[in-house]
Amino acid sequence: MNKFILGLSLGVLLSISGAAVFASETVQSLLVPVTFEKNGKPVATDPEYGVLNYNGHVYVPVRFVAQAFGAAIGYDAEQQRVIMKDRFSDDLDLFDPKYRGVMAGNLIVTKEGDHTKVAGQLQMTQPSIRTNSVEGRLTFYDEQGKLIGEAAFQGDAFGSEPVAFEAAGAGHFNQYASVKLDIRKVNLRPIIADPDPSEPELALNQIFQIDWNQVNQIEIVEPGGKTVTMESGHLFQEAIQHLQAVNIRKKVDPSVPVGYAYTIHLYAGDTRYTYLATGHLYNNQQINYGMFFLNDSTRALDQYVESVLK
């Protein structure tokens, strides 16, 4: 009976960083066509991964297996070590103070040529959907608190279970003393710190403080720059109704995910009022709810804007 070997032994093929690492002895083996299954579901493999049969033992690419089960994996070429970490070996203890809906950890930081490679795990604490896209950056510091390196990462399959991610940065910073997590976007929406947590609860028309009857033009702008301009008609009236219905309350827990990203400009005479779905309350003429609770009205506004911009 074939033995399914996940560890390291003589002749095991390590698919690490695109390089094949073999033991010092030469062995003869056969490529075997196998499929992988995780918890009853098939797992697709990359064509570059091969499975070997040597002396009745099946050898699988450890990198593929580790990542399929959400573990972080790295290869230390200097020490000739394969390093694996999962949720049980260390806590996911890295948080971004401005967005605590994401936690990361179990970092494996190794040199690779002129760069440093970072592997780790990331988990959503309150995922809005089953799979979420996350963009972020890890910054590394020495014992004196000096920045010595940074590595950006992004992925589209994060949820309530730890998922492996990888990043890379220029230079060598594997001998770091501390690291910080900066979440840049969640589901394509920018995450920006609240400039004034002491702001009270506000209603949208309290912020605009305008006579809605004086609004004669509306512009809806998506992050990519597409703009829809309305001066009258059904869409214009529907936009006004949605905006009038929105009430904004400050979040107690800033980890609650936020929705679609867009900007709305309302023109009343010579004044332009701006609703920033990704910005902040800069003055009495601008508002966002990136750090505010969503409710049925704000979600209805999101859905309306999405339909207009299609």
N, C-alpha and C positions, 0 to 999 in steps of 0.2 A: 504494500500500500504506500502510495506517495505520501511523503510528509510535507506539510505546508509550513515552510520556514519563513518567519517574519523577521527574525533576528539576523545577526551577522555571523557568517561562517566562511570556510574556505571557498573562494570562488563566487561569493554572492555579488550580484550586480547592483551597484548603488547608482541610481539615476539622480545625481545631485548636480545642479547647476549646468546641466547639459554635458557633463563629463562622465565617462565610465571609469570606475575605480575597481581594480582587480587585486586579488592577492598576488604575492610574488611568484607563485607557481602557475604554469600554464595548464589549463584544463580543457577538455573537450566536452561540449554540452550540446543539447538540441533545443531549438526554439519550439515551444509548444503553443498551440492555439487554445487559449482558455478565456473564459469570461468571468467577470467579477460581479458579485452580488452583495449588497449591504442591507441588512434587515428586510430581506425579501424583495428588494428592488435592484434592478440591474444598474451597474455603475459603468459609465462610458470611460474608455481609456484613450489616451493619446497614442497615435501611431508610433511615436518614438519609443514608447515603452515596450520592452520585450519580456517574455517569461521563459525561463530556462529550465530544462530538465537535466540534472546531473546526478548520475548514480542513483536514480530513483527518487530524488528529492526535487521538489518544485521550488525554484527561486523567483521571487517576485520583486519588482521595483519598490523598495521601501519608501521612497518619497511619495509615490502614487498612493500606496496603502495608507500612509500616515495622513496625507491630506484628505483622503476619502473619508476618514473618520474624524476630521476636524483638528488633528494634532499639528502643532508647529514642528518643522523639521529643518535642520541645517547641517552643513558639513564643514568642519574645521580642518582645512587642508594642512595647517602647520602641525596640529596634533594628530591628524588622521583619525578624527573622531566623527561619528554620526551622532547628532544630538536630537532628541525628540522630547517634546513637552506637550502635555495635555492639561485639561481643566483640573485634574486631580493632583498634578505635581506642584503647581503654584496657583495662587489666586490671580484672577484677572483684576488687578488693583490700580490700573491706570484710568483716570477720568479726566475729562475736560470740564473745568468748573462752569463754563458757560453752556454746556450741553451734556448733562449727566445721563442721557439716554443711551450712551455707548460706553462700554467698558472693554479694556484691552489688557493684554499681559502675556505671560509665558514667552517672553522675547528670547530669541536666539540671534546673537549678533556676531557675525564672522567676517573676516577679511576675504575679499575675492578680487584679486588683481589690484587695480588702483581704486577699487570701490569697497564699500562695506555693505554686506547683505543683511537684511533684517527679516526674520520670520517671526510670526506670533499668532495669537488668537484674538478674535474680536467677537463681541456678543452685544445684541440690543437688549436693553432692560425692559423696554416697552415698545416692541415693534408694531408699527401701524399696519403692516402687511406681512405676508409670510417671508418674502425676500425683499430686502431693502438695499439701496445703493448708498454707500458711504465713501466720502473722500476726506482724507485727513493727512496729518503730518506728525512725525515723531522727531523731537529735537533732543540731542544728546549733549551732556555737559560733563566737564571734568570735576575734580574735587574742589577746585576754586570757583566753580559755578560758571566757568567760561564755556561758551558754545563751541563744540568741537565737530558737530556734524548734524545732518538732518536727512530724513528719508520720507518721501511722500508715498502714499498708498491709496488705492481705490479698489472697490469691488461692488458687485451687484447681487450678491447672494447671502447677505447677512440677516440673521433672524434671532430667535430666542435661544438657540443653541450656539455654543462656541464654534467659530469657523476660522480656519487658517487663512492668513494673508501673508503677502510678501512685499517688501519694499527694498530700495537700494539708494545709496547716497554716495557722493564723491568723497574720496579720501578715506582715511582709516579712523574709526571712532569706536572700535569694538571694546576698547578698555575704558568705557565710560563709567562715570560715578552716579549719574542720575539721568532721568529721561522724563520728558513731558509730552502729553498727548494734546493735539490741537485738531478738533473736528471742524472741517471747512464746509462740507455740504452733506445733507441727508436727503436722499431722494431728490437730488438736483437742487435742493433749496439751500441757499447760503445760511450758515449759522453764525450770528454776530452777537456779541455780548450786549446785554441790556445796559444802556448808558446811565440810567437813573432808576434803580429798583424802588425808590421811594415814591415814584409817581402813583397817584391814586387811581382807582377804577374810573374809567371814562367811557362815555358814549360817543359814537362816531360824530353825530351832529353837534355834540358839545365841542369837539375838537375843531371841526370845520367852522362852526359858528357863522354859517352863511344861510341866506335865504335860498332854499332849493329851487324856488321858482325863477331865480335869477341865473341859474346854470343854463348856458346856451350851447355848450360843446363838451363832449367827453372823449378822452383818448384812453384806450387800453393798450398797454405795451408789454410784450413778453420779454424775457431775458435776452433772447436772441435778436431783439430789435424790431420784430414784426409789430406793426401798429394798426389798430382799428380805430377810426375816427367816426363819431356819431354826432349829428347836430339836431336831429329830430327823428320822429318815427317810433316804431314799436320797440326796437332795441334800446333806444335812448331812454324811453320811459321805464323799461324793465330794469335797466342799469340803475336808474335813480331809485326805484323801489327796493332793489336789493341793498343798495348803500344805506338808505334810510333805515332799513330793518336791522342793520348790524349794531350790536352793542359789544363793547370790548371790556373784558375783565383781566386784571393782572393774573399771571400764573403763580400758584404756590409752588408747584413742581415744574421747573423748566425743562424736564426731560420729555414732556409730552410732545410727540412729533407734530410738526407743522405741515401745511399743505402746499398748494401750487404757488409758484413764484410769478408775480406780475406787478405792474404799476398802473394806477389809474390817475389821470389828470382830469380835473374838472375846471372848466373856465366859466367865470361869472364876471362879465364886464372885462375889466383890465386885470383881474386877479386870477391866478392859477392856484388851485388847491390840489395837493398830491396825496394819494393813498398808496403807501409803499407796503406791499405784501412781504418784502424782504428787508426793509430798512428799520427805522426806529422813529420814535416821536421826537423829532428835532425841534419843532416849534408848534404853534397853534394851527399850522396849515399842513402838517404831515403826520401820518400815523402808520404804524404797522402792527400786526399781531404775532410777530415772530416769537415774542416772549409773553404772549397773552393766551388765554384759553380760547380754544375754538368752540363754537356752538353751532346749532342748526343753521343760523343765519349766515355765519362766515363760511360754512361748508357750501351752502346754497350759492353764495357769491362766487366761491372757487369754481363750482360746477358751471355756473353761468359764464364766467370769464373763459374757462376752457372751451366751452361750446362756441363762443364768439371768435376765439383765436384759431379754431380748427381751419 
